[in-house]
Amino acid sequence: MWDDFETTVRPFLPYLPDDEPLEADAELRDLGLDSLATVELLAVLEDRFQVRFRDDALSLENFRTPAVLRETLSSVLERSAS
């Protein structure tokens, strides 16, 4: 799932060079994820993974690092499956 996740997130990170991997603990803000891009990324994640983020998952803290965002997405996917 990480590769698919990275492919989805990478276009929203203008400061991440194409030849560098997306590190799990990188600060997404430092890589160029601003508030508008966060909203756009949320819509793309919901569409790509066919899920809906609940209000409690929409904290900016959940978009702090790729690891935190992926964990949040995994939780959303688990809730959708049950």
ABEGO torsion letter per residue (X at the ends): XAAAAAAAAAAABAABBAABBBBAABBAAAAGBBAAAAAAAAAAAAAAAGBBBBAAAABAAAAABAAAAAAAAAAAAAAAAX
